[in-house]
């Protein structure tokens, strides 16, 4: 159980104090939106995959004001959401088919909860999804485009979702038994550097055979490398969507403080090793990384086998993917990892009817 002093430290963290106004303003559409162009997924990078296209179409219809800001801020994060979301959807459907009951997914601190709403909408009762945010405007966006009665929202920070809350909140009853997929998206870095304590709080909610998926922005032992990747992100990618003044304003208001709460790859892996037998790095974009972790070898292999190859130009990716970062099995995990091939819809001209 996480110490109450740690919880109190999180309660006084930047996400709930100095960052609160920025997130409320951006989530309400009063600021932070791209001022040059809106992000659109590059389906060519996804090899025009049918599963990715279905996910992307539903996903875009459910965006709230914060989503455009987010996907314009991280290079090729939108394509990764389509790639990862399609794989999670397939994983959840297989889980539902095996158990005969809805699979459950929790996207922790994901703004409007767009991915959670998308998966619930596509699942049509086979997936129950939950997201949380302490920002009131994200709750408004969630219910404005809920997409499905099987999508649920908790207004508050992740650490207020404890066992007592699941037991007493009627809307959280579908999740009392835990989650098949728990997805943390660049949230921990806004609260603290103690990744082990953060994992200690959330990991008990993962069901046997379940997965933790994380998108994290990591620091780097060489500050020059870190800043060069930031320059690439800001000057080459974000400049398509935001003016220079807009980029500089966000850096001053949020990013400099956020960098102080980031940890590097070795610290991330050390924390994960305390809770998981397996962990695989499945995506990298500059200083951003996606990790898939579990105590089930079969579940890690199942999810990664449903992923397309990373949908990102090589110049933005600085890691060999996939990379096993934790493996406690006597049989090496790496040789069994493989991306799936894209599925495309064949367009066939209709036959001409006989006269």
ChimeraX attribute file (.defattr): number of C-alpha atoms within 10 A of each C-alpha:
attribute: neighborCount
match mode: 1-to-1
recipient: residues
	/A:1	7
	/A:2	14
	/A:3	9
	/A:4	9
	/A:5	9
	/A:6	13
	/A:7	17
	/A:8	11
	/A:9	11
	/A:10	20
	/A:11	16
	/A:12	13
	/A:13	17
	/A:14	18
	/A:15	24
	/A:16	18
	/A:17	10
	/A:18	14
	/A:19	17
	/A:20	13
	/A:21	13
	/A:22	17
	/A:23	23
	/A:24	18
	/A:25	17
	/A:26	20
	/A:27	27
	/A:28	20
	/A:29	17
	/A:30	11
	/A:31	17
	/A:32	22
	/A:33	23
	/A:34	22
	/A:35	14
	/A:36	12
	/A:37	14
	/A:38	14
	/A:39	19
	/A:40	14
	/A:41	20
	/A:42	14
	/A:43	16
	/A:44	10
	/A:45	18
	/A:46	22
	/A:47	17
	/A:48	15
	/A:49	20
	/A:50	17
	/A:51	21
	/A:52	27
	/A:53	20
	/A:54	13
	/A:55	22
	/A:56	23
	/A:57	13
	/A:58	18
	/A:59	22
	/A:60	16
	/A:61	12
	/A:62	21
	/A:63	20
	/A:64	23
	/A:65	21
	/A:66	25
	/A:67	23
	/A:68	23
	/A:69	22
	/A:70	19
	/A:71	22
	/A:72	23
	/A:73	22
	/A:74	19
	/A:75	25
	/A:76	23
	/A:77	21
	/A:78	22
	/A:79	23
	/A:80	26
	/A:81	19
	/A:82	27
	/A:83	25
	/A:84	24
	/A:85	22
	/A:86	24
	/A:87	23
	/A:88	24
	/A:89	23
	/A:90	18
	/A:91	21
	/A:92	24
	/A:93	17
	/A:94	15
	/A:95	21
	/A:96	19
	/A:97	13
	/A:98	10
	/A:99	10
	/A:100	10
	/A:101	13
	/A:102	21
	/A:103	28
	/A:104	27
	/A:105	28
	/A:106	28
	/A:107	25
	/A:108	24
	/A:109	23
	/A:110	22
	/A:111	28
	/A:112	30
	/A:113	29
	/A:114	27
	/A:115	27
	/A:116	30
	/A:117	32
	/A:118	26
	/A:119	28
	/A:120	27
	/A:121	23
	/A:122	17
	/A:123	21
	/A:124	14
	/A:125	17
	/A:126	22
	/A:127	26
	/A:128	27
	/A:129	33
	/A:130	26
	/A:131	28
	/A:132	24
	/A:133	22
	/A:134	20
	/A:135	24
	/A:136	17
	/A:137	22
	/A:138	27
	/A:139	23
	/A:140	15
	/A:141	22
	/A:142	24
	/A:143	16
	/A:144	12
	/A:145	15
	/A:146	23
	/A:147	22
	/A:148	19
	/A:149	14
	/A:150	22
	/A:151	26
	/A:152	22
	/A:153	23
	/A:154	19
	/A:155	17
	/A:156	17
	/A:157	19
	/A:158	22
	/A:159	14
	/A:160	15
	/A:161	16
	/A:162	12
	/A:163	11
	/A:164	10
	/A:165	13
	/A:166	17
	/A:167	13
	/A:168	11
	/A:169	11
	/A:170	9
	/A:171	14
	/A:172	17
	/A:173	12
	/A:174	18
	/A:175	19
	/A:176	15
	/A:177	12
	/A:178	20
	/A:179	26
	/A:180	27
	/A:181	25
	/A:182	25
	/A:183	23
	/A:184	21
	/A:185	18
	/A:186	19
	/A:187	20
	/A:188	25
	/A:189	23
	/A:190	21
	/A:191	22
	/A:192	22
	/A:193	16
	/A:194	17
	/A:195	21
	/A:196	18
	/A:197	16
	/A:198	20
	/A:199	17
	/A:200	16
	/A:201	18
	/A:202	18
	/A:203	19
	/A:204	14
	/A:205	20
	/A:206	21
	/A:207	16
	/A:208	14
	/A:209	16
	/A:210	23
	/A:211	27
	/A:212	24
	/A:213	23
	/A:214	21
	/A:215	20
	/A:216	23
	/A:217	26
	/A:218	22
	/A:219	20
	/A:220	16
	/A:221	12
	/A:222	8
	/A:223	10
	/A:224	10
	/A:225	14
	/A:226	15
	/A:227	15
	/A:228	13
	/A:229	19
	/A:230	15
	/A:231	14
	/A:232	16
	/A:233	19
	/A:234	20
	/A:235	15
	/A:236	11
	/A:237	17
	/A:238	23
	/A:239	20
	/A:240	17
	/A:241	21
	/A:242	23
	/A:243	15
	/A:244	12
	/A:245	9
	/A:246	17
	/A:247	18
	/A:248	13
	/A:249	12
	/A:250	13
	/A:251	14
	/A:252	10
	/A:253	13
	/A:254	17
	/A:255	14
	/A:256	11
	/A:257	16
	/A:258	19
	/A:259	14
	/A:260	13
	/A:261	20
	/A:262	24
	/A:263	20
	/A:264	14
	/A:265	17
	/A:266	13
	/A:267	17
	/A:268	19
	/A:269	18
	/A:270	14
	/A:271	18
	/A:272	24
	/A:273	18
	/A:274	11
	/A:275	16
	/A:276	19
	/A:277	16
	/A:278	23
	/A:279	27
	/A:280	25
	/A:281	21
	/A:282	23
	/A:283	25
	/A:284	26
	/A:285	24
	/A:286	23
	/A:287	23
	/A:288	19
	/A:289	20
	/A:290	21
	/A:291	24
	/A:292	24
	/A:293	26
	/A:294	26
	/A:295	20
	/A:296	17
	/A:297	17
	/A:298	11
	/A:299	21
	/A:300	22
	/A:301	18
	/A:302	18
	/A:303	20
	/A:304	24
	/A:305	18
	/A:306	21
	/A:307	24
	/A:308	25
	/A:309	22
	/A:310	22
	/A:311	22
	/A:312	19
	/A:313	11
	/A:314	10
	/A:315	9
	/A:316	17
	/A:317	20
	/A:318	15
	/A:319	15
	/A:320	11
	/A:321	17
	/A:322	19
	/A:323	16
	/A:324	19
	/A:325	20
	/A:326	19
	/A:327	18
	/A:328	14
	/A:329	10
	/A:330	6
	/A:331	9
	/A:332	11
	/A:333	20
	/A:334	14
	/A:335	7
	/A:336	10
	/A:337	19
	/A:338	17
	/A:339	17
	/A:340	13
	/A:341	13
	/A:342	16
	/A:343	14
	/A:344	13
	/A:345	9
	/A:346	7
	/A:347	6
	/A:348	6
	/A:349	6
	/A:350	6
	/A:351	6
	/A:352	6
	/A:353	5
	/A:354	4
	/A:355	3
